Amino acid sequence: MKSIYNNYINSFKGLSKEVWWLSLITLINRAGTMVIPFLSLYLTQDLGFTLENVGIIMSCFGLGSLVGAWLGGKLTDRFGPYQVMLVSLILTGVLFIILQFLDSFWSVCGGIFLLMIIADAFRPATFVALNSYSKPENKTRSVTLIRLAINLGFSAGPAIGGIIIATLGYRGLFWVDGLTCIAAGVLLLVVLNPKKVKVQESIQNKMPLSAYKDVPYWIFIISMVLFAFVFVQYFSTIPIYYKDARGLTEAQIGLLLAMNGFLIVVFEMPLIKFLETRSLSKIAHVMIGLLLVTLSLLIFNFGSWVGILVIGMLLMTLGEMIAFPFSYAFAMDRARRGRPGEYMALYSISFSIAHIFAHNSGMNSIAKLGYETTWYLAAFIGLLGILLLLWLKKVLLKSTRN
């Protein structure tokens, strides 16, 4: 037991204090975004929108995320990550508070769109800042620590969110989301002000390659879109499936989602440290992760036993733990060829594109075809992503030989 504990502690050693501060800011911010997992339920039950309406709103969510990621990358390359993160956190907090007062379909569409533009400008800026605060040998573990913070917040958020819904209603979530985002911005202002800290490393490239002309990177980005298409179902169709098809309450759904965050907090860092010692490439690890996430949805069709929901969550969690850190590490490696904000914006945009199409098509699919067919279609999309990653491996191997 002592050896396990020591190995766990050692997996965190060597990371800079700036990475730890950035992780704490992310933890505070993420703990407050508890409205996101319940958004589809809020829209259908509290505002009375149809599944088709929710699909369109979630497409606005994704479109705003796409614009925000692109804009965040541009602004990061021009002004630096600190300024972008600070403005994004403060304005996101204000918009979360305002969002609760919107109740018509088009006002919610516009509010969600604007919110996600501001909120997701934070993502590429965070990636670039994380790279600047990390030593080269610690890149993958640094992003794993950020993910640990995200999932620690995600672990607490849904559980607390379920309690808030039961006591104060859905609107109480928007106040918590807004105030925690503002608190995270204040902490960023205090502890990561560039006048007070120095970066460990900056990417300097006198002849930067445009990310938009990097063909292998585009293959990677398309595969990430497909991966995200499967993964983001856990933020829209899956909560509705839990409630309508499996009869779970909001509190039970919150606990099931919280299990995902808890497992990541406990196991992801030691797992990544172990996998880094293996001979598999980053792309191979991403393939394994995508396969597990795909199986997590497919397994829903294999019976009505409630334990399948837990098994599915375990598969998704393990796949997520493997795919995300190594996909980020691959993206950051490619970013050395050009402008880091541009590269990391594309990485973020891959998930934004999935938000635009995945939620809407998922909602329409379950409305017209049912849950079983929807999970089979998601599995097919996951398979396409795996095949693209196999192609990418061959392209990269050929380029190294030439």
VEXTORKOL-759102 format. One line per 8 residues: number of its first residue (from 1); for each residue x, y negated, z of C-alpha. Coordinates in nm, 4 decimals. Last residue first. Example, Ala and Ser with C-alpha at 12.3 -4.5 7.8 and 13.67 -1.06 7.14 Angstrom:
! VEXTORKOL-759102
2> 1.3670:0.1060:0.7140 | 1.2300:0.4500:0.7800 .
//
This chain:
! VEXTORKOL-759102
402> 1.1749:-1.0541:-4.6306 | 1.1626:-0.7781:-4.3695 | 1.0096:-1.0174:-4.1155 | 0.7422:-1.1218:-4.3660 | 0.6457:-0.7605:-4.4382 | 0.6006:-0.6823:-4.0694 | 0.3869:-0.9944:-4.0253 | 0.1638:-0.9000:-4.3196 .
394> 0.1297:-0.5402:-4.1955 | 0.0330:-0.6524:-3.8457 | -0.2152:-0.8989:-3.9948 | -0.3843:-0.6187:-4.1873 | -0.4303:-0.4225:-3.8651 | -0.5682:-0.7392:-3.7050 | -0.8198:-0.7695:-3.9888 | -0.9291:-0.4083:-3.9363 .
386> -0.9857:-0.4758:-3.5658 | -1.2007:-0.7795:-3.6451 | -1.4103:-0.5769:-3.8907 | -1.4672:-0.3193:-3.6166 | -1.5915:-0.5918:-3.3806 | -1.8421:-0.7035:-3.6448 | -1.9692:-0.3461:-3.6759 | -2.0046:-0.3228:-3.2967 .
378> -2.2114:-0.6429:-3.2958 | -2.4418:-0.4927:-3.5594 | -2.4868:-0.1807:-3.3470 | -2.5643:-0.3961:-3.0419 | -2.8266:-0.5920:-3.2354 | -2.9886:-0.2726:-3.3626 | -3.0445:-0.1543:-3.0059 | -3.1632:-0.4930:-2.8771 .
370> -3.4538:-0.5423:-3.1131 | -3.4727:-0.6208:-3.4838 | -3.6738:-0.9447:-3.5032 | -3.6321:-1.1155:-3.1655 | -3.3077:-0.9319:-3.0800 | -3.1603:-1.0368:-3.4135 | -3.2841:-1.3938:-3.3923 | -3.1173:-1.4397:-3.0539 .
362> -2.7947:-1.2777:-3.1737 | -2.7927:-1.4783:-3.4968 | -2.8282:-1.8028:-3.3036 | -2.5807:-1.7098:-3.0323 | -2.3185:-1.5773:-3.2744 | -2.3341:-1.8513:-3.5377 | -2.2326:-2.1779:-3.3722 | -2.0711:-2.0155:-3.0678 .
354> -1.8571:-1.7995:-3.2966 | -1.7366:-2.1108:-3.4744 | -1.6426:-2.2599:-3.1371 | -1.4426:-1.9494:-3.0513 | -1.2271:-1.9860:-3.3619 | -1.2170:-2.3605:-3.2974 | -1.0114:-2.3013:-2.9829 | -0.7370:-2.1255:-3.1799 .
346> -0.7627:-2.3907:-3.4499 | -0.7141:-2.6589:-3.1839 | -0.4147:-2.4659:-3.0529 | -0.2431:-2.4877:-3.3894 | -0.3231:-2.8560:-3.4433 | -0.2220:-2.9542:-3.0906 | 0.1033:-2.7638:-3.1262 | 0.2109:-2.9495:-3.4407 .
338> 0.4188:-2.7115:-3.6512 | 0.6249:-2.3908:-3.6514 | 0.6353:-2.3644:-3.2731 | 0.2581:-2.3221:-3.2859 | 0.3079:-1.9665:-3.4131 | 0.4436:-1.8622:-3.0743 | 0.1564:-2.0453:-2.9028 | -0.0986:-1.8535:-3.1062 .
330> 0.0666:-1.5200:-3.0241 | 0.0718:-1.6040:-2.6515 | -0.2956:-1.7052:-2.6656 | -0.3873:-1.3752:-2.8312 | -0.1822:-1.1922:-2.5684 | -0.3537:-1.3628:-2.2749 | -0.7052:-1.3223:-2.4244 | -0.7011:-0.9644:-2.5499 .
322> -0.5854:-0.7667:-2.2456 | -0.8006:-0.9126:-1.9688 | -1.0964:-0.9444:-2.2063 | -1.0791:-0.5777:-2.2980 | -1.0627:-0.4772:-1.9318 | -1.3581:-0.7017:-1.8478 | -1.5673:-0.5827:-2.1415 | -1.5076:-0.2187:-2.0501 .
314> -1.5957:-0.2826:-1.6848 | -1.9078:-0.4797:-1.7812 | -2.0231:-0.1947:-2.0031 | -1.9620:0.0557:-1.7242 | -2.1696:-0.1602:-1.4874 | -2.4541:-0.1891:-1.7371 | -2.4311:0.1834:-1.8045 | -2.4929:0.2391:-1.4331 .
306> -2.8541:0.1314:-1.4902 | -2.9226:0.4591:-1.6710 | -3.1324:0.3840:-1.9806 | -2.9108:0.5655:-2.2275 | -2.6366:0.5377:-2.4889 | -2.7480:0.2190:-2.6648 | -2.5874:-0.0081:-2.4027 | -2.2543:0.1634:-2.4805 .
298> -2.2226:-0.0357:-2.8028 | -2.1907:-0.3603:-2.6101 | -1.8906:-0.2571:-2.3959 | -1.7484:-0.0609:-2.6906 | -1.6875:-0.3874:-2.8774 | -1.5115:-0.5383:-2.5745 | -1.2872:-0.2304:-2.5520 | -1.1949:-0.2407:-2.9209 .
290> -1.1211:-0.6140:-2.9048 | -0.8810:-0.5600:-2.6148 | -0.6984:-0.2806:-2.7934 | -0.6602:-0.4972:-3.1027 | -0.5310:-0.7891:-2.8939 | -0.2668:-0.5588:-2.7444 | -0.1561:-0.4525:-3.0915 | -0.1324:-0.8195:-3.1934 .
282> 0.0960:-0.8959:-2.8998 | 0.3255:-0.6110:-3.0011 | 0.3488:-0.2799:-2.8156 | 0.6818:-0.1839:-2.6597 | 0.5599:-0.2032:-2.3000 | 0.7186:-0.4303:-2.0379 | 0.4676:-0.7082:-2.1105 | 0.1909:-0.4573:-2.0368 .
274> 0.2983:-0.4305:-1.6712 | 0.3074:-0.8075:-1.6177 | -0.0285:-0.8328:-1.7915 | -0.1825:-0.5682:-1.5642 | -0.0373:-0.7267:-1.2490 | -0.1923:-1.0630:-1.3509 | -0.5270:-0.9177:-1.4604 | -0.6099:-0.6946:-1.1627 .
266> -0.7514:-0.8881:-0.8682 | -0.8736:-1.2103:-1.0301 | -0.9923:-1.0251:-1.3401 | -1.1899:-0.7771:-1.1310 | -1.3564:-1.0597:-0.9356 | -1.4496:-1.2516:-1.2498 | -1.6215:-0.9535:-1.4090 | -1.7941:-0.8657:-1.0828 .
258> -1.9350:-1.2195:-1.0790 | -2.1230:-1.1437:-1.3993 | -2.2923:-0.8511:-1.2265 | -2.3585:-1.0640:-0.9178 | -2.5157:-1.3416:-1.1248 | -2.7349:-1.0934:-1.3099 | -2.8499:-0.9539:-0.9761 | -2.9343:-1.3048:-0.8511 .
250> -3.1180:-1.3875:-1.1728 | -3.3246:-1.0690:-1.1326 | -3.2623:-0.7520:-1.3341 | -3.5441:-0.5818:-1.5283 | -3.3310:-0.3860:-1.7752 | -3.4844:-0.4925:-2.1063 | -3.6022:-0.8417:-2.0130 | -3.3543:-0.9477:-1.7446 .
242> -3.0299:-0.7762:-1.8454 | -3.1100:-0.8293:-2.2128 | -3.1628:-1.2021:-2.1470 | -2.8241:-1.2177:-1.9712 | -2.6700:-1.0230:-2.2652 | -2.8140:-1.2432:-2.5408 | -2.6574:-1.5717:-2.4312 | -2.3234:-1.5898:-2.2480 .
234> -2.2274:-1.2209:-2.2705 | -2.2959:-1.2408:-2.6437 | -1.9886:-1.4637:-2.6487 | -1.7577:-1.1601:-2.6711 | -1.8876:-1.0120:-2.9953 | -1.8655:-1.3310:-3.2017 | -1.5458:-1.4178:-3.0133 | -1.3754:-1.1103:-3.1577 .
226> -1.5048:-1.1980:-3.5038 | -1.3795:-1.5558:-3.4740 | -1.0509:-1.4226:-3.3343 | -1.0091:-1.2055:-3.6455 | -1.0603:-1.5169:-3.8578 | -0.7955:-1.7009:-3.6539 | -0.5412:-1.4180:-3.6924 | -0.5880:-1.4068:-4.0690 .
218> -0.5482:-1.7860:-4.0670 | -0.2248:-1.7516:-3.8699 | -0.0883:-1.5134:-4.1309 | -0.1668:-1.7754:-4.4001 | -0.0035:-2.0775:-4.2298 | -0.1180:-2.3625:-4.4560 | -0.3852:-2.4989:-4.2185 | -0.1403:-2.4782:-3.9295 .
210> 0.0674:-2.7366:-4.1103 | 0.4374:-2.6598:-4.0871 | 0.6367:-2.9117:-3.8885 | 0.9679:-3.0373:-4.0302 | 1.1368:-3.2034:-3.7288 | 0.9912:-2.9517:-3.4858 | 1.0069:-3.0227:-3.1144 | 0.7899:-2.8285:-2.8739 .
202> 0.8313:-2.9586:-2.5233 | 0.9706:-2.7762:-2.2243 | 0.9664:-2.7905:-1.8481 | 0.7620:-3.1104:-1.8349 | 0.8328:-3.3742:-1.5744 | 0.5938:-3.4849:-1.3044 | 0.5112:-3.8153:-1.1336 | 0.4702:-4.0622:-1.4207 .
194> 0.3026:-3.7860:-1.6225 | 0.0165:-3.7863:-1.3662 | -0.0310:-3.4197:-1.2789 | -0.1130:-3.4383:-0.9058 | -0.3337:-3.7447:-0.8538 | -0.5046:-3.7952:-1.1899 | -0.5594:-3.4196:-1.2276 | -0.7235:-3.4133:-0.8832 .
186> -0.9585:-3.6957:-0.9857 | -1.0489:-3.5116:-1.3056 | -1.1250:-3.1902:-1.1141 | -1.3551:-3.3889:-0.8829 | -1.5370:-3.5319:-1.1873 | -1.5894:-3.1797:-1.3228 | -1.7086:-3.0674:-0.9777 | -1.9637:-3.3498:-0.9592 .
178> -2.1136:-3.2755:-1.2992 | -2.1456:-2.9006:-1.2567 | -2.2971:-2.9341:-0.9083 | -2.5521:-3.1879:-1.0290 | -2.6375:-2.9740:-1.3316 | -2.6861:-2.6650:-1.1164 | -2.9475:-2.8385:-0.9013 | -3.1615:-2.8697:-1.2126 .
170> -3.2092:-2.4930:-1.2305 | -3.4098:-2.4681:-0.9101 | -3.3180:-2.5757:-0.5577 | -3.3481:-2.2516:-0.3586 | -3.3563:-1.9555:-0.6022 | -3.1652:-2.1455:-0.8697 | -2.9014:-2.2462:-0.6138 | -2.8626:-1.8838:-0.5018 .
162> -2.8158:-1.7638:-0.8596 | -2.5663:-2.0414:-0.9185 | -2.3644:-1.9401:-0.6137 | -2.3232:-1.5900:-0.7604 | -2.2747:-1.7338:-1.1087 | -2.0035:-1.9761:-0.9923 | -1.8018:-1.7601:-0.7531 | -1.6763:-1.5114:-1.0106 .
154> -1.6581:-1.7753:-1.2840 | -1.4398:-1.9878:-1.0589 | -1.2141:-1.6921:-0.9942 | -1.2463:-1.6208:-1.3650 | -1.1162:-1.9572:-1.4725 | -0.8406:-1.9531:-1.2096 | -0.7308:-1.6071:-1.3207 | -0.7449:-1.7284:-1.6791 .
146> -0.5073:-2.0097:-1.5889 | -0.2815:-1.7548:-1.4171 | -0.2945:-1.5379:-1.7291 | -0.1977:-1.8413:-1.9360 | 0.1129:-1.8716:-1.7216 | 0.1775:-1.4967:-1.7380 | 0.1851:-1.5061:-2.1175 | 0.4113:-1.8097:-2.1348 .
138> 0.6525:-1.7078:-1.8566 | 0.9586:-1.6138:-2.0631 | 0.9451:-1.9430:-2.2522 | 0.9305:-2.1541:-1.9310 | 0.5951:-2.3137:-1.8711 | 0.4822:-2.6738:-1.8051 | 0.4939:-2.7832:-2.1691 | 0.3137:-2.4678:-2.2819 .
130> 0.0424:-2.5276:-2.0238 | 0.0057:-2.8858:-2.1411 | -0.0417:-2.7666:-2.5004 | -0.3027:-2.5094:-2.3962 | -0.4795:-2.7593:-2.1721 | -0.4995:-3.0180:-2.4498 | -0.6396:-2.7540:-2.6839 | -0.9171:-2.6830:-2.4291 .
122> -1.0117:-3.0269:-2.2927 | -1.1567:-3.1498:-2.6223 | -1.4049:-2.8767:-2.5393 | -1.5906:-3.0807:-2.2780 | -1.6290:-3.4004:-2.4810 | -1.7587:-3.2378:-2.7984 | -1.9511:-2.9859:-2.5856 | -2.1476:-3.2548:-2.4047 .
114> -2.2313:-3.4351:-2.7298 | -2.3816:-3.1207:-2.8864 | -2.5626:-3.0183:-2.5663 | -2.7207:-3.3627:-2.5404 | -2.8195:-3.3724:-2.9069 | -2.9858:-3.0285:-2.8970 | -3.1474:-3.1119:-2.5620 | -3.2861:-3.4353:-2.7070 .
106> -3.4133:-3.2433:-3.0101 | -3.6045:-2.9846:-2.8049 | -3.7502:-3.2220:-2.5478 | -3.6447:-3.1875:-2.1823 | -3.3456:-3.4110:-2.1195 | -3.3098:-3.5224:-1.7562 | -3.0825:-3.2295:-1.6652 | -2.8319:-3.3375:-1.9319 .
98> -2.7480:-3.6654:-1.7539 | -2.5629:-3.4891:-1.4707 | -2.3683:-3.2712:-1.7147 | -2.2855:-3.5820:-1.9194 | -2.1212:-3.7578:-1.6234 | -1.9092:-3.4561:-1.5389 | -1.8045:-3.4131:-1.9024 | -1.6985:-3.7795:-1.9095 .
90> -1.4620:-3.7322:-1.6148 | -1.3139:-3.4015:-1.7310 | -1.2630:-3.5070:-2.0942 | -1.0998:-3.8382:-2.0038 | -0.8435:-3.6640:-1.7824 | -0.7723:-3.3738:-2.0205 | -0.7151:-3.6061:-2.3185 | -0.4810:-3.8355:-2.1251 .
82> -0.2740:-3.5451:-1.9951 | -0.2471:-3.3622:-2.3293 | -0.0570:-3.6323:-2.5203 | -0.1766:-3.9383:-2.7143 | -0.1347:-3.8423:-3.0817 | -0.0880:-3.4639:-3.0807 | -0.3462:-3.4366:-2.8026 | -0.5932:-3.6607:-2.9863 .
74> -0.5823:-3.4422:-3.2971 | -0.6125:-3.1193:-3.0975 | -0.8982:-3.2571:-2.8883 | -1.0817:-3.3708:-3.2000 | -1.0657:-3.0223:-3.3507 | -1.1685:-2.8601:-3.0213 | -1.4489:-3.1114:-2.9692 | -1.5844:-3.0702:-3.3226 .
66> -1.5922:-2.6920:-3.2790 | -1.7442:-2.7106:-2.9297 | -2.0117:-2.9486:-3.0555 | -2.0925:-2.7006:-3.3301 | -2.1009:-2.4149:-3.0796 | -2.3418:-2.5846:-2.8394 | -2.5476:-2.7044:-3.1356 | -2.5635:-2.3367:-3.2350 .
58> -2.6730:-2.2641:-2.8789 | -2.9592:-2.5086:-2.9288 | -3.0574:-2.3357:-3.2535 | -3.0577:-1.9928:-3.0856 | -3.2558:-2.1320:-2.7922 | -3.5242:-2.2555:-3.0307 | -3.5401:-1.9099:-3.1944 | -3.5688:-1.7491:-2.8512 .
50> -3.8618:-1.9809:-2.7762 | -3.8313:-2.2833:-2.5466 | -4.0259:-2.3022:-2.2197 | -3.8115:-2.5638:-2.0442 | -3.7637:-2.3702:-1.7193 | -3.7944:-2.0138:-1.8510 | -3.6498:-2.0181:-2.2023 | -3.3973:-2.3009:-2.1737 .
42> -3.2905:-2.2156:-1.8206 | -3.2490:-1.8462:-1.9093 | -3.0296:-1.9322:-2.2089 | -2.8250:-2.1700:-1.9926 | -2.7730:-1.9258:-1.7053 | -2.4158:-1.8303:-1.7980 | -2.3426:-2.2024:-1.8712 | -2.4981:-2.3515:-1.5561 .
34> -2.2184:-2.2221:-1.3350 | -1.9755:-2.4716:-1.4844 | -1.8774:-2.5912:-1.1373 | -1.6442:-2.3063:-1.0529 | -1.4771:-2.3709:-1.3876 | -1.3750:-2.7283:-1.3052 | -1.2464:-2.6451:-0.9589 | -1.0552:-2.3434:-1.0902 .
26> -0.9178:-2.5384:-1.3878 | -0.7823:-2.8043:-1.1526 | -0.6275:-2.5274:-0.9411 | -0.4719:-2.3691:-1.2502 | -0.3253:-2.7010:-1.3600 | -0.1741:-2.7383:-1.0149 | -0.0237:-2.3882:-1.0335 | 0.1143:-2.4541:-1.3814 .
18> 0.2663:-2.7775:-1.2498 | 0.4248:-2.5830:-0.9632 | 0.6179:-2.3764:-1.2182 | 0.5716:-1.9996:-1.2486 | 0.8642:-1.7795:-1.1449 | 0.6727:-1.5486:-0.9131 | 0.3100:-1.4503:-0.9711 | 0.3716:-1.0852:-1.0637 .
10> 0.5891:-1.0577:-0.7536 | 0.2829:-1.0947:-0.5290 | 0.1071:-0.8006:-0.6972 | 0.4200:-0.5864:-0.6875 | 0.4615:-0.6630:-0.3173 | 0.0978:-0.5670:-0.2434 | 0.1281:-0.2406:-0.4352 | 0.4509:-0.1598:-0.2489 .
2> 0.2859:-0.2352:0.0862 | 0.0000:0.0000:0.0000 .
//
